[in-house]
Structure formats: C-alpha cells, structure tokens
C-alpha cells in the first residue's frame, strides 16, 4: 500500500498548474499576444514568488514525511540521493538550455538549483528539534537584510546576499528561499499535522500530476513556448521602429536630435510602466490614455531639455 499522502501530491499538482499558467502568461507576452506590462507588474512578480515558495515548502514537508516513513536518516537513504541526483541533473540541463536561448538573462540559480541545495542543508533540521528548525527558517528569511556589495561578484550571486539583483529569467537564491524549505520541514513535524486529507475524487488528477512533478517541470515550458512559436507572434511590435519614427517626427519640428531620442525613450518607458505601451505602439489609445501619454511627452521633453 502506498504511503504517499494524496493531499500533498495534489497540492504539488496545483502548484505545477499555477506555474504553467505563470509561464504561459510570460510566453504570451513574449509573442505579443498580451501587453508586456502584465509580466512586468508587481502583482505578477509576487505571484511568481508565491509559486516558488509553495514548491520549496512542499519539498521541505515531503523531506520530513520521507524521514518518518522510512525510519532512517535520509543521509543513508538511496531513494533520497537518487531523487536529489535527478533534481541536480535537471537544474544543470535548465542552465545549459537557458544560456543558449536567453544569454542575456540565463538561469544560473533558479528554483531547481535552490531546491537541490536547500534539501541538502535541510537534512540536519529534519532531525533537529522543531523550534530549532523554525528559528533557522526565520534567520534565513532575515538574512537578505545583511546584503552587501561585498557579495556583488558573480561568484556569490547564488547566496542572495548581493546588493544587486543579477539578470536572470528565474533567480531563486539560497537566501531567503531556504527559509521556505525549513518552514515546510518544521510544519510537517508539528504534532497537530494532518496525516491524510479527505479522499475527494477531484484531487486524483492533481495528485497524479504531483507525483510526476520533475518531468512536468522540464516538459511544460518547451511545449508551451514551442506551440506559440509555431503559431507565431500577434502583431509584433517594432519598438526600434517606433522610437525611430518618434524621434524623426520630433526632429522635424526643429528640436535637437539628442533631445528627441531621449524624450521618445522616456515616453516608451513610461508607457510600459503604465501598461499602455501596446496601445501606444498600435495606435489604439483611448482618450484617457492619450491624455496621459501627452502629459508624459511634455514631462519627458522637459527632463531631456534640462540635461
């Protein structure tokens, strides 16, 4: 009889679906099917954080459950090391692929890298008193407050203690993310934890998905991105062409070319931040957006002239 807890697998399956939806949104923006401001928004940013946190917490919870189920320390468990090796291999594959596809923002320490290293660090805490584990989680969460330029060299980016944030399409440094892994370990060892969730039929598909989480993680994005690549971009926006046309129209009115280029770049940047860049580029601004864009143009020109 399987010792797996269906609700844990279902929770992991739900996190996988959320991750797929997150990546699909990113892909849609990449192919211009939706406004790129969506994926640049704070809400989308924090959604990604929430999904990553759930994976790490569930991984920590599962570590503690595996320790109890097998009755021996995970250091001596071949199953643990086999799974750990699979995660490391997958992390390496993701890094190599990202350097080829996105060399400007490669994934050198993403969620898989963080899970692999955090699951090693968490092993002693599976045996430690719960209070010690929770305290360590709190310290991990607080550690980025000590971020310093001393850690700005690329060698230390994986720590999360750098004063800068490196460019990466998936950056989950050890700190503070280790805290979620340790929090999961601690929660699984609380006396009042639930052993089994209700056997609801609707959780079975999620549980099945959750039992194959690594395979789904590796496959889903190539499938989604590849499908959209076959369909092709929708009304792709030529930002360089827009800027060139804007600067030419501005210079045609007798304004210095350098000021025009700076003003147009500023207007585009503000439009992206406000979520109206696509409408501006495709000339579909509504009246309120036109007014806001005009105000941006005036402010941007004043800033450029003052330099």
Secondary structure, DSSP 8 states (H G I E B T S, - for coil): -----HHHHHHHHHHHHHHHHHHHHHHHHHTTSS-THHHHSHHHHHHHHHHHHHHHHHHHHHHHHHHHHHTS-GGG-HHHHHHHHHHHHHHHHHHHHHHHH-TTS--SS-HHHHHHHHHHHTHHHHHS-HHHHHHHHHHHHHGGGG-BGGG-SGGGGGGT-BSS----SS---HHHHHHHHHHHHHHHTSTT--S-----GGGHHHHHHHTTHHHHHHHHHHHHHHHHHHH--SS---HHHHHHHHHHHHHHTT--HHHHHHHHHHHHHHHHHHT-HHHHHTT---HHHHHHHHHHHHHHHHHHHH-
